[in-house]
Structures are given as structure tokens and as C-alpha cells.
């Protein structure tokens, strides 16, 4: 009897193995059209599967797609929202038998992801409008999304393209290599990886909360240059808000909005500028620190409670930035101390020490035609001016200080920390 039971169990095990292994024997390329239709119904975007499609159950349920594309939103400049060379998905068998999808791993090989701001201000990844005429399918997709969890997602040699159709701005992240852990398709997410921006290698860490319709999502981002100790950190929220105007709250129009605390710091600003290809100057080889409250959309950004320190020079104020043609930027800073002599010495290669340099005094004017001695006080046009040289990166900042008494007054006032009357423009 015992041998009969063992034989029956053995036969059942063989039959079960054959049934579970059957999908790997099926040529799934004949079902590419049906698979594409299902994905298109869930996303509202056209799907094209050009390469091979494979599905297996043992030893681990796996799904593989090669050479696939997901079309972009109508009216977008880029034809595809996603293109990838290979997609490999592996799912845990035990939870799947219980009706829950636990993805052990997803590998995206050479994907290209397009994030595009459409002419009407919408993001191309907003799929709600495209699924409006298939609400039942949308609700079904949302249910599937909430029941899926991820152990790990890997991106190998990817590209992320950002494009703003309103301003024409285009940014490209290349050589994207990342590892992502997600509680579900809607988050929370933890990301660690590297990428190249404008030929500059960057490392990044990102943590988000769960993305819920109509709710703000916590967001923490850390960026660092691989060849520098400089870091950029953001801690705040992102939400569906309004596009702001420069100098006004950034949430005054439609679109996603980010709000929070922004910090940047490093030991050598000159090295950072050299790494990112923005020029540089030995005068800027000093520690730097920046902190501000930021509110930004795809159209504008405002920076309040701005605090900046470069070496011993500190400043506070505000700034704003607005996309367009041309891009407009406004900056207002109040300096607590500006040693003009020291800065002139830093910018003048091989010049004598700034503290020992004496401002030049114009020669006395010749007597007037009637013999009247010339006044010892120079006229407004003859008063000396101090001009800061062109800054790295192509932008020019000029500051002209005209002392009311003598050239020495301006230099000594700057060293003492007081500010002579000045006009500055950027």
C-alpha cells in the first residue's frame, strides 16, 4: 500500500511539473499582439513588441521581453515614452499561488525613459486622461498595481530624457545604473545609483513615500559629484500643484510642485565648477555652503531665506528662476562682510597681497585757465571705481563703488565690514 501511495504521488509530481513547465514550451511570440493589447488597455498608450517574448514557470516564474516600446502621449515631441532592449521579470512562486504578486527582480537593460512636459503643462506620464474612456480597465489596473511588490529593480546602461516643450529645454541623463526597492508600483521607493549629466559623473540616493492621487508625497534626494566632496540635498514634498511665476508662489499654475529645504556644500567651489565644466578660478577655491527654502514647478522656482557662504564671505537674500526664452533669473543678496581688497588679490594672479595693495590716486588736475587752483576733491566722473572681473561660466557680475570722500575710504570701509554706496547687476 505504501508503495502504491508513493507511486501515485510520484506520478502526480511529474504531471504537475509538466503542467508548470508547459508555458516554457509554448512559442509566446504568437501572442505578442494580445499581450500588447492588454498593456495598451491598462496604460492608454500604444505598445509595440518587436523582439522575442518568453514565459516560464519553473524553477521561478519569469517573463522576458526584448525590443519593446511604449508610445508617448498625443501631441508630444518624442514618439516613445519608453524604449528598452530587454525586460526580464522574475516572480516568487509561493505568493503567486496565494493571489499576491511579489516580484523578486526586474531587470531593465538599456532602457530609454522620456519625461516630457507637454505644451499644455501636463506631464506625459499622466495616464489618467488616456484611460478615461476605459474606467473599468483603469480600476482593474489600479487593483493590480496595489497588489504588486518588488524586492529589487535594476537599471543597466539606461538613459533618461527630460524635455520641456514650452521652453525647449532638454536635459539628458546617460549611463544610468541604479537599484530600486519598491513596496508597490506606487511606492514607497528607495533608489541608489549613478548617472552622467553633461559629461559629469553623479551619484544619487532617493527615498519617496507612496504616491497617492491628490496627496503630497515625502521626498528626499541626495546628489554628489563622484570626483568631489560636494553634495546637494533636498528634503520636502512633491504634489500636484500649480505652475508659479517668478517672484510669486510657485504653486500658482498647474503641474507638479516640489517644496522643501535645499542644501549644497563642499570644500572647494573651484573644483566643483571644473568638474561640471563651468570654468573656474583659483579665487573660488574655498569651502562653500548654501541653504534655502525652495518651491518649484516645471515653469518656475523661488528660493527664500537664502543663506550663502563662500570662505569668510556670507550673504543672505532670495532668488527666483523662470523658464522661457530667454530664461529669467533674479537674485537679491545682502553681504554681511565683503573684503574687496582680498577678492581683488584672489582674482589677480601674481598680484601683491590684497592687504598691502594701495588704491591708485589720480594725479592732481592742472589749474584752470583763469589760474584758479583745481579742487582737491575729484569730480563724480573722476572718482575711482572698483570692478569685479568676469565670473566663471560666461555670466558677468559687476559692482561699482564710488566713495564719497576718498579712495582710501572705500577700501578701508570694505575691510571693516561696512558697505559704501554701491550698485550691482547680474
C-alpha positions as CSV (number, residue, x, y, z in Angstrom):
1,X,0.0,0.0,0.0
2,X,2.8,2.3,0.9
3,X,4.5,1.7,-2.5
4,X,1.2,2.5,-4.3
5,X,0.8,5.8,-2.5
6,X,4.4,6.7,-3.3
7,X,3.9,5.8,-6.9
8,X,0.8,7.9,-7.2
9,X,2.5,10.9,-5.6
10,X,5.4,10.5,-7.9
11,X,3.1,10.4,-10.9
12,X,1.2,13.5,-9.7
13,X,4.5,15.3,-9.1
14,X,5.6,14.5,-12.7
15,X,2.2,15.7,-14.1
16,X,2.4,18.9,-12.0
17,X,5.9,19.5,-13.2
18,X,4.9,19.0,-16.8
19,X,1.9,21.4,-16.5
20,X,4.0,24.1,-14.8
21,X,6.8,23.7,-17.3
22,X,4.4,23.8,-20.3
23,X,4.5,27.6,-20.7
24,X,8.2,27.4,-21.5
25,X,7.5,25.1,-24.4
26,X,4.9,27.4,-25.9
27,X,6.0,29.9,-28.6
28,X,4.7,33.1,-27.0
29,X,5.7,35.2,-29.9
30,X,2.4,34.3,-31.5
31,X,0.7,36.0,-28.5
32,X,2.6,39.3,-28.8
33,X,-0.4,41.2,-30.2
34,X,-2.7,40.0,-27.4
35,X,-0.1,41.0,-24.8
36,X,0.4,44.4,-26.4
37,X,-3.3,45.0,-26.4
38,X,-3.6,44.2,-22.7
39,X,-0.8,46.6,-21.8
40,X,-2.2,49.3,-24.1
41,X,-5.6,49.0,-22.4
42,X,-4.1,49.4,-19.0
43,X,-1.9,52.4,-19.9
44,X,-3.9,54.1,-22.7
45,X,-0.8,54.1,-24.9
46,X,0.1,52.1,-27.9
47,X,2.6,49.2,-27.2
48,X,4.9,47.5,-29.7
49,X,6.7,44.3,-29.0
50,X,9.3,43.7,-31.8
51,X,11.5,41.1,-30.2
52,X,11.0,37.7,-28.6
53,X,8.6,37.1,-25.8
54,X,9.2,34.3,-23.3
55,X,7.3,32.9,-20.3
56,X,8.3,30.1,-17.9
57,X,7.1,28.8,-14.6
58,X,9.9,26.6,-13.2
59,X,12.1,27.0,-11.4
60,X,10.9,30.5,-10.9
61,X,8.1,32.2,-12.9
62,X,9.8,34.5,-15.4
63,X,8.7,36.8,-18.2
64,X,11.1,38.2,-20.8
65,X,10.5,40.8,-23.5
66,X,13.1,42.1,-26.0
67,X,13.0,45.2,-28.1
68,X,9.8,46.9,-26.8
69,X,8.4,50.4,-26.9
70,X,5.5,52.3,-25.2
71,X,4.2,55.2,-27.2
72,X,4.2,58.8,-25.8
73,X,1.2,61.0,-25.1
74,X,-0.6,62.6,-28.1
75,X,1.0,65.9,-29.1
76,X,4.4,65.0,-27.5
77,X,7.5,65.8,-29.4
78,X,9.1,62.4,-28.6
79,X,7.4,59.5,-30.3
80,X,8.1,57.0,-27.5
81,X,7.7,57.3,-23.7
82,X,9.7,54.1,-23.0
83,X,12.1,52.1,-25.1
84,X,14.1,49.1,-23.9
85,X,16.4,46.5,-25.3
86,X,15.3,43.8,-22.8
87,X,12.9,43.4,-19.9
88,X,13.4,40.4,-17.5
89,X,10.8,39.9,-14.7
90,X,11.1,37.1,-12.1
91,X,8.2,36.4,-9.6
92,X,8.1,34.4,-6.4
93,X,6.0,31.3,-6.9
94,X,4.6,30.9,-3.3
95,X,2.9,34.3,-3.0
96,X,1.7,33.9,-6.6
97,X,-0.3,30.8,-5.7
98,X,-1.9,32.8,-2.9
99,X,-3.0,35.6,-5.3
100,X,-0.3,38.1,-4.5
101,X,2.4,39.1,-6.9
102,X,5.8,39.5,-5.3
103,X,8.4,40.5,-7.9
104,X,11.8,39.1,-6.9
105,X,13.6,41.1,-9.6
106,X,13.1,43.3,-12.6
107,X,16.0,44.0,-15.0
108,X,15.8,46.8,-17.5
109,X,18.6,46.6,-20.0
110,X,19.4,49.8,-21.9
111,X,16.1,51.5,-21.3
112,X,15.3,55.0,-22.6
113,X,12.7,56.8,-20.5
114,X,11.3,60.1,-21.6
115,X,9.9,62.6,-19.1
116,X,8.2,65.4,-21.2
117,X,6.3,68.5,-20.2
118,X,3.6,68.9,-22.9
119,X,2.7,72.3,-24.4
120,X,-0.4,72.4,-22.1
121,X,1.8,71.9,-19.0
122,X,0.8,68.2,-18.4
123,X,3.4,65.5,-17.9
124,X,3.5,62.7,-20.4
125,X,3.4,60.2,-17.6
126,X,-0.1,61.3,-16.5
127,X,-2.1,58.3,-17.8
128,X,-5.4,59.3,-16.2
129,X,-6.7,61.2,-19.3
130,X,-5.7,58.4,-21.7
131,X,-7.6,55.8,-19.6
132,X,-10.7,58.0,-19.2
133,X,-12.8,56.0,-21.7
134,X,-12.0,52.7,-20.1
135,X,-12.7,53.2,-16.4
136,X,-13.2,49.6,-15.7
137,X,-9.8,48.7,-17.1
138,X,-8.3,51.5,-15.2
139,X,-9.7,50.3,-11.9
140,X,-8.6,46.8,-12.7
141,X,-5.1,48.1,-13.4
142,X,-5.1,50.1,-10.2
143,X,-6.0,47.0,-8.2
144,X,-3.2,45.1,-9.8
145,X,-0.7,47.9,-9.1
146,X,-1.6,47.9,-5.4
147,X,-1.1,44.1,-5.1
148,X,2.4,44.0,-6.6
149,X,5.5,44.4,-4.5
150,X,9.2,44.5,-5.6
151,X,12.3,43.1,-4.0
152,X,14.6,44.8,-6.5
153,X,14.6,46.6,-9.8
154,X,17.8,47.1,-11.7
155,X,18.6,49.5,-14.5
156,X,21.6,48.9,-16.6
157,X,23.1,51.4,-19.1
158,X,19.9,53.5,-19.2
159,X,19.0,56.9,-20.5
160,X,16.5,59.4,-19.0
161,X,15.5,62.3,-21.3
162,X,13.8,65.4,-19.8
163,X,12.1,67.7,-22.3
164,X,10.0,70.9,-21.7
165,X,8.0,71.6,-24.9
166,X,7.1,75.1,-23.6
167,X,10.7,76.4,-23.2
168,X,12.5,74.0,-25.5
169,X,14.8,72.9,-22.6
170,X,16.3,69.4,-22.9
171,X,18.4,67.5,-20.4
172,X,19.8,64.0,-20.8
173,X,20.9,61.6,-18.1
174,X,23.1,58.9,-19.6
175,X,24.8,55.8,-18.3
176,X,22.1,55.3,-15.7
177,X,22.8,52.4,-13.4
178,X,20.5,52.0,-10.4
179,X,19.0,49.6,-7.9
180,X,15.4,50.3,-6.8
181,X,13.4,48.7,-4.0
182,X,9.6,49.4,-4.0
183,X,6.8,48.4,-1.7
184,X,4.4,48.5,-4.7
185,X,4.2,50.1,-8.2
186,X,3.1,53.3,-6.4
187,X,5.9,53.2,-3.8
188,X,7.4,53.8,-1.4
189,X,10.7,53.8,-3.4
190,X,14.3,53.6,-2.4
191,X,16.8,54.3,-5.2
192,X,20.6,54.2,-5.2
193,X,22.6,54.7,-8.4
194,X,24.9,56.7,-10.7
195,X,24.4,58.6,-13.9
196,X,26.2,61.1,-16.2
197,X,24.9,64.6,-16.6
198,X,26.6,66.8,-19.2
199,X,29.6,64.5,-19.1
200,X,29.8,64.7,-15.3
201,X,29.5,61.5,-13.2
202,X,26.9,61.8,-10.4
203,X,25.9,59.5,-7.6
204,X,22.4,59.7,-6.1
205,X,20.1,58.4,-3.4
206,X,16.4,58.9,-3.5
207,X,13.7,58.0,-1.0
208,X,10.0,58.6,-1.5
209,X,6.7,57.8,0.2
210,X,3.7,56.2,-1.5
211,X,2.2,58.0,-4.5
212,X,-1.5,58.6,-3.8
213,X,-3.9,60.6,-6.0
214,X,-4.3,64.1,-4.7
215,X,-1.8,63.7,-1.8
216,X,1.6,65.1,-1.2
217,X,4.5,62.6,-1.3
218,X,7.5,62.9,1.0
219,X,10.8,63.1,-1.0
220,X,14.4,63.1,0.0
221,X,17.2,63.4,-2.7
222,X,20.9,63.4,-2.3
223,X,23.3,64.1,-5.2
224,X,27.1,64.0,-5.1
225,X,29.8,64.5,-7.7
226,X,31.9,61.4,-7.9
227,X,35.2,63.4,-8.2
228,X,34.4,65.9,-5.5
229,X,33.1,66.0,-1.9
230,X,30.3,68.4,-3.0
231,X,26.7,67.3,-2.2
232,X,23.3,68.6,-3.0
233,X,20.4,67.6,-0.7
234,X,16.6,68.2,-0.9
235,X,14.1,67.2,1.8
236,X,10.5,68.0,1.3
237,X,7.3,67.0,-0.6
238,X,6.1,66.8,-4.2
239,X,2.4,67.3,-5.0
240,X,0.1,68.1,-7.9
241,X,0.1,71.9,-7.7
242,X,0.3,74.9,-9.9
243,X,2.9,76.5,-12.1
244,X,4.3,79.5,-10.4
245,X,5.5,82.8,-11.6
246,X,9.0,84.1,-10.8
247,X,8.8,86.1,-7.6
248,X,5.4,84.6,-6.7
249,X,4.4,81.4,-5.0
250,X,5.5,78.6,-7.3
251,X,2.1,76.9,-6.9
252,X,0.1,79.5,-8.9
253,X,-0.4,77.4,-12.1
254,X,-1.0,73.6,-12.9
255,X,1.5,70.8,-12.8
256,X,3.7,69.0,-10.2
257,X,5.2,71.1,-7.4
258,X,8.2,70.5,-5.1
259,X,8.6,72.3,-1.8
260,X,11.2,71.8,0.9
261,X,14.7,72.5,2.2
262,X,17.6,72.7,-0.3
263,X,21.2,72.5,0.8
264,X,24.5,72.4,-1.0
265,X,28.0,72.2,0.4
266,X,31.6,71.3,-0.4
267,X,35.2,72.0,0.4
268,X,36.2,73.6,-2.9
269,X,33.9,75.5,-5.2
270,X,36.5,75.9,-7.9
271,X,36.9,72.2,-8.2
272,X,33.2,71.7,-8.5
273,X,33.0,74.2,-11.3
274,X,35.9,72.5,-13.0
275,X,34.2,69.0,-12.7
276,X,31.0,70.2,-14.2
277,X,32.7,72.1,-17.0
278,X,31.7,75.6,-15.9
279,X,35.2,77.1,-15.9
280,X,36.6,78.2,-12.5
281,X,39.1,80.4,-10.9
282,X,41.7,79.9,-8.1
283,X,39.8,82.7,-6.3
284,X,36.9,80.3,-5.8
285,X,39.0,77.5,-4.3
286,X,37.2,77.9,-1.0
287,X,34.7,76.0,1.1
288,X,31.1,76.8,0.2
289,X,27.7,76.3,1.8
290,X,24.1,77.1,0.7
291,X,20.8,76.7,2.3
292,X,17.3,77.9,1.2
293,X,13.6,77.1,1.3
294,X,12.7,76.1,-2.3
295,X,9.3,75.9,-4.1
296,X,9.5,74.9,-7.7
297,X,7.4,73.7,-10.6
298,X,8.3,72.9,-14.2
299,X,7.8,76.6,-15.1
300,X,9.4,78.5,-12.2
301,X,11.3,78.2,-8.9
302,X,11.6,80.5,-6.0
303,X,14.2,80.4,-3.2
304,X,13.5,82.2,0.0
305,X,15.5,82.5,3.2
306,X,18.6,82.1,1.1
307,X,21.9,81.8,3.0
308,X,25.2,81.5,1.2
309,X,28.8,81.3,2.4
310,X,32.0,81.2,0.4
311,X,35.1,81.2,2.5
312,X,34.7,84.1,5.0
313,X,32.1,85.9,2.9
314,X,28.5,85.4,3.9
315,X,25.3,86.6,2.3
316,X,21.5,86.2,2.6
317,X,18.6,87.1,0.4
318,X,16.3,85.5,-2.1
319,X,16.3,84.3,-5.7
320,X,13.8,83.2,-8.4
321,X,14.1,81.5,-11.8
322,X,11.6,81.2,-14.6
323,X,11.8,79.1,-17.7
324,X,11.3,80.7,-21.0
325,X,13.1,82.2,-24.0
326,X,15.2,83.6,-22.5
327,X,15.3,82.1,-19.1
328,X,15.0,84.8,-16.5
329,X,16.7,84.8,-13.1
330,X,16.6,87.3,-10.3
331,X,19.0,87.4,-7.3
332,X,19.0,89.7,-4.3
333,X,21.8,89.3,-1.7
334,X,22.9,91.3,1.3
335,X,26.5,90.8,2.3
336,X,27.5,91.0,6.0
337,X,31.1,91.4,5.0
338,X,33.0,92.0,1.7
339,X,36.7,92.4,1.7
340,X,37.2,93.9,-1.8
341,X,40.9,94.1,-1.5
342,X,41.1,90.3,-0.7
343,X,38.9,89.4,-3.6
344,X,40.9,91.6,-6.0
345,X,44.0,89.8,-4.8
346,X,42.4,86.4,-5.4
347,X,41.3,87.3,-8.9
348,X,44.7,88.9,-9.8
349,X,47.2,86.1,-10.4
350,X,50.6,87.1,-9.2
351,X,49.4,90.3,-7.7
352,X,50.7,91.5,-4.3
353,X,48.8,90.7,-1.2
354,X,45.5,92.5,-1.1
355,X,46.0,93.9,2.4
356,X,49.2,95.6,1.2
357,X,47.8,96.9,-2.1
358,X,47.1,100.6,-2.1
359,X,44.4,102.1,-4.3
360,X,45.7,104.3,-7.0
361,X,45.0,108.0,-6.6
362,X,44.6,110.1,-9.8
363,X,47.2,112.9,-10.3
364,X,46.1,116.4,-9.4
365,X,44.2,118.3,-12.1
366,X,46.0,121.2,-13.8
367,X,45.0,124.7,-12.8
368,X,42.1,126.3,-14.7
369,X,42.6,128.8,-17.5
370,X,42.0,131.7,-15.1
371,X,44.7,130.5,-12.7
372,X,42.2,129.1,-10.2
373,X,43.6,126.0,-8.4
374,X,41.8,122.8,-9.2
375,X,39.7,121.3,-6.4
376,X,41.4,118.6,-4.4
377,X,38.1,116.6,-4.4
378,X,37.7,114.6,-7.6
379,X,34.5,115.1,-9.6
380,X,31.9,112.3,-9.7
381,X,33.2,111.2,-13.1
382,X,36.8,111.1,-11.9
383,X,36.1,109.1,-8.7
384,X,37.8,105.7,-8.9
385,X,35.6,102.6,-9.3
386,X,36.3,99.0,-8.3
387,X,35.1,96.4,-10.8
388,X,34.8,92.6,-10.1
389,X,36.2,90.6,-13.1
390,X,34.0,88.3,-15.2
391,X,32.9,85.3,-13.2
392,X,33.3,81.7,-14.5
393,X,30.6,80.2,-16.6
394,X,30.1,83.2,-19.0
395,X,27.9,85.3,-16.8
396,X,29.2,88.7,-15.7
397,X,28.6,90.3,-12.4
398,X,29.7,93.9,-12.0
399,X,29.8,96.0,-8.8
400,X,30.9,99.7,-8.9
401,X,31.5,101.5,-5.6
402,X,32.1,105.3,-5.6
403,X,33.4,106.6,-2.3
404,X,32.1,110.0,-1.2
405,X,35.3,111.2,0.4
406,X,38.4,109.4,-1.0
407,X,39.6,106.1,-2.5
408,X,41.0,105.0,0.8
409,X,37.7,105.4,2.5
410,X,36.1,102.7,0.2
411,X,38.9,100.2,0.7
412,X,39.1,100.6,4.5
413,X,35.3,100.5,4.8
414,X,35.2,97.2,2.8
415,X,37.9,95.8,5.1
416,X,36.0,96.9,8.2
417,X,32.8,95.2,7.0
418,X,30.7,98.4,6.3
419,X,29.3,98.9,2.8
420,X,29.9,102.1,0.8
421,X,27.2,103.1,-1.7
422,X,27.2,100.5,-4.4
423,X,25.1,99.4,-7.4
424,X,25.3,95.8,-8.5
425,X,23.9,94.0,-11.5
426,X,23.9,90.3,-12.6
